[in-house]
Amino acid sequence: MTGKSPAIRLATPADAEALARLRYEFRVALGEPNETEHAFVARCASWMRVRLAARPAAWRAWVACLDGVSVGCIWVQVIEKVPNPVPEPEAHAYLTNLYVRPECRGGGTGARLFETALAWCREQRVHVAVLWPTARSRTLYARHGFGTPDDVMVLRIAPGALDPGRR
């Protein structure tokens, strides 16, 4: 990476294709794709464009740009629980897709993206943030206070990869 630090900004619908390409790069590093890059980017960019344009927005994304090129991103979705009459968290944030291109890692871009998303969550009065870490990202999240809860249960209803054509 050059000595320059990427600028972090809120993503817009115009960023959808670049964000979809980042998503593809991130996920194919973790496993064999089940669709072509072209097909995935078209499908994912369409999905992202709709969500980035929605008002009110359930999803937010931030992008890290270096010399006009998108080199990293993070996505957040606010999840509301049914209101409680007792002091229990009601507003949750799902943080996902934190990714920085390999050549731009090591300079704090991932941490800056993550901190930007967390600052937004605090501004929105989110009570709890959740995420599914990769093996590589666990230390970053732990440094920011994330831990393993003992009050969440998971049921895998449809295990394995989903067919992208099925809904």
Backbone bond lengths (Angstrom), bond angles and torsions (degrees), N, CA, C in turn:
res aa  C-N    CA-C-N  psi(-1)  N-CA   C-N-CA  omega(-1)  CA-C   N-CA-C  phi
1 M - - - 1.444 - - 1.517 108.81 -
2 T 1.310 116.03 144.21 1.459 121.06 176.42 1.510 108.98 -68.19
3 G 1.314 117.69 174.28 1.455 121.91 178.55 1.509 112.82 -71.67
4 K 1.315 117.38 -10.68 1.462 120.97 -179.75 1.519 110.85 -77.09
5 S 1.324 114.42 147.07 1.455 120.69 177.89 1.526 108.77 -101.95
6 P 1.322 118.39 131.65 1.461 120.09 179.21 1.531 111.97 -61.16
7 A 1.314 115.87 145.84 1.464 121.96 174.22 1.519 107.95 -82.26
8 I 1.329 116.52 139.68 1.461 121.88 177.77 1.529 107.41 -105.99
9 R 1.335 116.76 130.07 1.463 120.63 178.51 1.516 109.89 -146.22
10 L 1.341 115.04 159.37 1.451 121.12 176.02 1.521 108.96 -65.31
11 A 1.312 116.49 134.38 1.464 121.16 179.75 1.523 110.48 -76.34
12 T 1.312 115.71 152.50 1.464 123.60 177.13 1.528 108.32 -123.44
13 P 1.338 117.34 169.79 1.465 119.06 177.27 1.531 112.92 -56.25
14 A 1.328 117.84 -27.71 1.467 120.81 178.96 1.531 112.26 -66.48
15 D 1.321 117.25 -17.66 1.471 121.80 179.47 1.526 112.77 -87.20
16 A 1.313 118.12 -4.20 1.464 121.39 -170.18 1.528 113.66 -55.01
17 E 1.315 118.64 -45.50 1.463 119.33 -177.18 1.533 111.01 -66.62
18 A 1.320 117.62 -42.97 1.467 120.59 178.60 1.530 110.31 -63.99
19 L 1.323 116.84 -40.59 1.461 120.66 178.17 1.531 111.35 -65.68
20 A 1.318 116.75 -37.54 1.472 120.49 177.74 1.527 110.37 -65.36
21 R 1.319 117.26 -37.95 1.475 120.29 177.21 1.529 110.91 -65.69
22 L 1.331 116.33 -40.56 1.464 119.53 176.27 1.535 110.22 -61.88
23 R 1.325 116.27 -42.32 1.464 120.93 178.69 1.524 110.51 -59.68
24 Y 1.320 116.92 -43.77 1.458 121.40 179.45 1.533 110.33 -61.54
25 E 1.326 116.66 -48.34 1.469 120.90 179.44 1.529 110.76 -57.30
26 F 1.327 115.71 -45.11 1.461 121.72 -178.84 1.520 111.08 -60.55
27 R 1.304 117.51 -50.98 1.460 120.65 -171.52 1.531 113.85 -77.51
28 V 1.344 118.61 -33.87 1.472 117.84 179.97 1.523 111.15 -71.12
29 A 1.333 117.48 -18.19 1.465 119.93 174.16 1.530 110.73 -71.07
30 L 1.339 117.09 -16.59 1.463 122.19 -177.79 1.526 113.40 -101.41
31 G 1.333 117.45 -13.11 1.461 119.32 -178.38 1.515 111.56 -178.39
32 E 1.295 115.28 166.62 1.468 122.76 -178.93 1.527 110.06 -69.96
33 P 1.347 118.24 127.91 1.470 119.76 179.25 1.523 111.81 -70.94
34 N 1.348 114.71 152.46 1.465 119.55 177.31 1.518 111.71 -110.02
35 E 1.341 116.02 12.71 1.464 121.33 172.91 1.518 107.76 -151.58
36 T 1.319 116.70 161.05 1.457 119.94 -179.19 1.528 110.59 -69.00
37 E 1.318 115.62 158.43 1.458 119.94 177.40 1.529 110.58 -58.48
38 H 1.311 116.75 -44.06 1.471 120.89 -179.25 1.533 111.23 -59.36
39 A 1.334 116.67 -47.50 1.469 120.66 -179.30 1.520 110.86 -64.93
40 F 1.334 117.03 -42.79 1.456 119.76 -179.80 1.523 111.20 -64.56
41 V 1.320 117.73 -47.66 1.466 120.72 -177.94 1.521 110.27 -60.67
42 A 1.317 118.36 -41.34 1.472 120.77 178.55 1.526 110.46 -62.86
43 R 1.329 116.99 -47.06 1.471 121.35 -179.15 1.523 111.41 -66.12
44 C 1.302 117.12 -46.15 1.460 121.92 -177.39 1.533 111.41 -68.98
45 A 1.326 117.67 -41.97 1.469 120.73 179.48 1.524 110.65 -62.08
46 S 1.314 116.95 -39.02 1.467 120.50 176.97 1.530 110.27 -62.16
47 W 1.317 117.04 -46.76 1.461 122.32 177.79 1.526 110.22 -59.15
48 M 1.331 116.73 -47.59 1.472 121.40 -178.25 1.522 112.18 -64.78
49 R 1.327 116.26 -42.59 1.467 120.39 -178.78 1.538 110.95 -58.06
50 V 1.311 116.72 -44.82 1.466 121.86 179.67 1.524 110.18 -61.99
51 R 1.312 117.46 -45.85 1.467 120.55 -176.86 1.522 112.78 -71.56
52 L 1.322 117.55 -34.51 1.465 119.97 178.44 1.530 111.93 -73.28
53 A 1.327 117.15 -22.20 1.468 121.06 179.55 1.525 112.62 -91.57
54 A 1.311 117.78 -16.71 1.471 121.84 -173.92 1.531 111.58 -62.34
55 R 1.323 115.26 141.01 1.465 122.21 174.98 1.509 108.20 -135.87
56 P 1.316 120.53 122.41 1.459 123.15 -3.68 1.516 110.72 -69.00
57 A 1.309 115.85 154.66 1.462 121.69 -175.49 1.523 110.93 -89.63
58 A 1.322 116.86 122.06 1.457 121.23 173.00 1.527 110.05 -82.47
59 W 1.331 115.73 -26.62 1.463 122.12 -179.98 1.517 109.95 -112.82
60 R 1.324 116.25 145.19 1.463 123.99 170.97 1.523 106.44 -130.58
61 A 1.312 116.26 150.23 1.465 120.86 174.19 1.516 108.13 -141.49
62 W 1.308 115.01 148.24 1.452 121.83 173.17 1.505 107.73 -121.28
63 V 1.320 115.62 147.34 1.452 121.51 -177.93 1.527 108.71 -125.60
64 A 1.319 115.62 141.91 1.464 122.23 174.15 1.518 106.84 -100.69
65 C 1.332 116.51 124.39 1.465 121.43 -177.24 1.523 110.29 -120.00
66 L 1.315 115.75 135.83 1.453 122.88 177.19 1.520 107.35 -128.28
67 D 1.317 116.14 116.44 1.470 121.80 -178.43 1.527 111.53 53.18
68 G 1.333 116.43 41.68 1.458 121.80 176.93 1.513 115.30 79.61
69 V 1.325 118.09 4.34 1.463 122.12 -179.30 1.528 108.97 -111.17
70 S 1.321 116.34 132.90 1.462 121.41 177.27 1.523 108.93 -74.30
71 V 1.339 116.10 122.12 1.464 120.69 -176.50 1.526 112.64 -119.86
72 G 1.329 117.68 -4.30 1.451 120.59 179.49 1.511 111.35 -169.73
73 C 1.336 115.60 165.45 1.458 119.47 -179.38 1.520 110.80 -163.21
74 I 1.325 114.23 167.98 1.466 123.09 170.62 1.517 107.53 -151.45
75 W 1.321 116.67 146.33 1.461 123.58 179.60 1.525 109.76 -121.08
76 V 1.344 116.43 146.92 1.462 122.50 177.49 1.522 108.87 -137.39
77 Q 1.325 116.04 135.15 1.455 122.06 172.77 1.515 108.26 -123.18
78 V 1.331 116.26 129.64 1.462 120.15 176.15 1.518 108.31 -86.26
79 I 1.318 115.16 131.94 1.459 122.56 -179.55 1.523 107.28 -119.02
80 E 1.317 115.97 121.22 1.461 120.25 178.90 1.523 110.05 -93.79
81 K 1.312 115.28 137.92 1.454 120.07 170.56 1.534 107.45 -96.83
82 V 1.295 115.83 163.68 1.464 121.04 175.03 1.529 107.23 -61.95
83 P 1.344 118.81 138.40 1.475 120.31 -179.59 1.524 112.67 -55.56
84 N 1.324 115.04 148.28 1.461 122.68 -178.27 1.525 110.62 -118.07
85 P 1.331 117.92 143.29 1.457 119.99 174.80 1.531 111.84 -86.95
86 V 1.334 116.78 0.50 1.462 122.49 179.18 1.531 108.31 -120.82
87 P 1.320 117.64 160.65 1.466 119.84 -178.43 1.532 112.01 -70.92
88 E 1.306 114.94 88.42 1.457 122.05 -179.90 1.529 107.76 -136.35
89 P 1.320 118.37 141.93 1.471 119.68 -178.65 1.530 112.59 -55.89
90 E 1.316 116.26 135.79 1.466 121.89 178.71 1.522 112.72 -117.12
91 A 1.324 118.34 -31.88 1.463 121.45 -178.46 1.526 109.05 -105.64
92 H 1.318 115.43 119.68 1.456 121.51 -179.90 1.523 108.76 -116.21
93 A 1.307 115.62 154.11 1.465 120.80 173.86 1.520 108.03 -124.47
94 Y 1.310 115.02 133.16 1.458 122.23 175.03 1.514 106.33 -101.79
95 L 1.335 116.99 113.08 1.459 122.41 178.33 1.518 108.04 -97.93
96 T 1.316 116.31 132.70 1.456 119.29 -175.24 1.523 111.47 -151.77
97 N 1.307 114.64 163.60 1.456 123.09 171.12 1.527 113.08 60.82
98 L 1.342 117.07 35.99 1.466 119.26 172.47 1.522 106.44 -73.62
99 Y 1.326 115.93 117.41 1.459 120.82 -176.10 1.520 109.34 -148.62
100 V 1.320 115.06 137.92 1.459 122.64 173.17 1.516 106.87 -131.77
101 R 1.320 116.33 132.65 1.463 119.99 179.15 1.527 109.99 -55.24
102 P 1.335 117.15 141.92 1.470 120.96 -175.81 1.527 114.30 -51.80
103 E 1.320 118.09 -40.43 1.465 120.06 -177.73 1.525 113.14 -70.23
104 C 1.326 117.67 -10.42 1.466 122.14 -179.83 1.522 112.71 -109.83
105 R 1.314 117.08 6.53 1.467 121.15 -179.22 1.529 110.68 -81.41
106 G 1.317 114.32 159.91 1.451 120.31 175.33 1.516 114.70 92.47
107 G 1.322 117.52 -4.66 1.456 120.79 -179.67 1.518 113.61 -108.60
108 G 1.330 117.47 7.71 1.452 120.74 177.72 1.518 115.18 92.61
109 T 1.323 118.59 5.14 1.466 120.82 -179.13 1.522 111.54 -62.94
110 G 1.318 117.88 -44.33 1.467 121.04 178.85 1.520 111.05 -61.41
111 A 1.317 116.83 -44.15 1.469 120.41 178.60 1.523 110.63 -63.45
112 R 1.324 117.97 -40.21 1.470 120.90 179.13 1.524 111.23 -65.70
113 L 1.320 117.86 -41.39 1.463 120.85 176.07 1.522 110.00 -60.88
114 F 1.320 115.96 -47.25 1.462 121.36 -178.75 1.522 110.93 -62.06
115 E 1.314 117.40 -45.60 1.468 121.67 179.65 1.525 111.46 -64.53
116 T 1.326 117.84 -35.21 1.463 121.47 176.64 1.526 110.46 -63.19
117 A 1.333 116.10 -45.50 1.464 120.31 179.03 1.529 110.92 -64.81
118 L 1.331 117.33 -41.79 1.465 120.17 178.88 1.524 111.79 -65.58
119 A 1.332 117.61 -38.58 1.472 120.77 177.50 1.522 109.88 -62.06
120 W 1.327 117.51 -41.35 1.457 121.24 177.62 1.523 110.19 -63.01
121 C 1.341 116.94 -42.12 1.469 120.83 178.10 1.527 110.50 -59.34
122 R 1.311 116.81 -42.03 1.472 119.84 178.26 1.529 110.73 -64.17
123 E 1.332 117.17 -42.56 1.473 121.15 177.97 1.526 111.23 -60.49
124 Q 1.327 116.77 -33.44 1.462 122.03 -178.87 1.527 112.25 -85.10
125 R 1.310 116.76 1.67 1.463 123.65 -179.96 1.537 112.16 61.99
126 V 1.321 114.98 37.79 1.457 120.60 175.19 1.527 107.51 -68.74
127 H 1.326 116.36 138.50 1.463 121.42 -178.82 1.528 112.77 -87.99
128 V 1.331 116.39 -40.37 1.460 121.43 -174.14 1.525 108.81 -138.94
129 A 1.324 115.89 137.02 1.467 120.81 174.24 1.522 108.02 -112.86
130 V 1.336 115.65 136.31 1.465 121.53 179.45 1.516 109.60 -126.33
131 L 1.317 115.46 154.65 1.463 120.70 178.02 1.511 109.10 -160.94
132 W 1.303 116.22 164.82 1.457 123.44 175.32 1.521 106.55 -115.90
133 P 1.346 117.17 105.03 1.460 119.73 -175.25 1.518 113.40 -79.79
134 T 1.325 114.69 155.54 1.458 120.42 166.00 1.529 105.82 -88.83
135 A 1.302 117.58 167.73 1.462 120.72 178.44 1.532 109.91 -58.73
136 R 1.306 117.24 -39.15 1.466 121.93 -178.10 1.528 112.43 -68.66
137 S 1.334 118.33 -31.84 1.467 120.85 -173.11 1.531 114.16 -89.35
138 R 1.305 117.71 -10.42 1.475 120.54 -175.34 1.524 113.05 -55.28
139 T 1.309 118.31 -41.64 1.470 119.62 -177.08 1.527 111.31 -67.67
140 L 1.314 117.91 -37.81 1.468 120.76 176.81 1.521 109.84 -59.90
141 Y 1.324 117.00 -48.13 1.457 120.70 -178.17 1.531 111.46 -66.27
142 A 1.316 117.34 -39.41 1.466 120.57 178.30 1.534 110.31 -63.01
143 R 1.329 117.94 -39.00 1.471 120.81 177.87 1.522 111.83 -61.98
144 H 1.320 117.22 -23.75 1.465 121.89 179.61 1.529 112.31 -97.04
145 G 1.339 117.21 11.28 1.457 120.89 173.61 1.515 115.90 95.61
146 F 1.332 118.84 2.44 1.461 120.86 179.22 1.521 109.73 -74.16
147 G 1.315 115.34 143.46 1.452 121.40 177.81 1.515 109.39 -142.16
148 T 1.313 115.66 -177.72 1.459 121.57 179.69 1.520 108.53 -94.95
149 P 1.339 117.54 118.50 1.468 119.94 -178.06 1.518 111.70 -76.62
150 D 1.324 114.67 159.38 1.458 118.75 174.64 1.525 111.03 -113.76
151 D 1.353 115.74 12.15 1.464 119.19 -176.43 1.529 113.14 -118.71
152 V 1.327 117.05 17.93 1.461 120.85 179.35 1.520 107.75 -122.23
153 M 1.307 115.41 136.75 1.459 120.58 175.77 1.520 107.84 -118.70
154 V 1.308 116.53 150.15 1.459 122.01 -176.77 1.529 109.37 -129.35
155 L 1.316 115.74 138.36 1.457 122.43 172.57 1.517 107.19 -125.39
156 R 1.280 117.51 119.93 1.468 121.44 176.02 1.519 107.63 -83.05
157 I 1.317 115.66 104.65 1.460 121.73 -176.30 1.523 111.15 -79.54
158 A 1.315 117.63 -41.94 1.464 122.12 -179.94 1.523 108.55 -127.54
159 P 1.340 117.85 80.88 1.463 119.90 -177.61 1.521 112.18 -64.12
160 G 1.312 114.86 153.74 1.454 120.84 177.06 1.500 112.83 89.95
161 A 1.314 114.94 177.54 1.469 121.59 -178.63 1.527 109.50 -72.66
162 L 1.294 114.25 140.66 1.469 120.30 177.60 1.516 109.99 -89.48
163 D 1.291 115.93 147.42 1.453 121.78 174.45 1.514 107.36 -72.71
164 P 1.363 119.99 120.13 1.453 121.26 -176.68 1.524 114.26 -61.38
165 G 1.314 117.22 -18.74 1.453 119.26 178.63 1.513 113.74 -85.10
166 R 1.337 117.07 -15.24 1.464 122.55 179.55 1.508 111.16 -88.41
167 R 1.305 118.04 146.87 1.463 121.59 176.60 1.492 109.69 -129.99
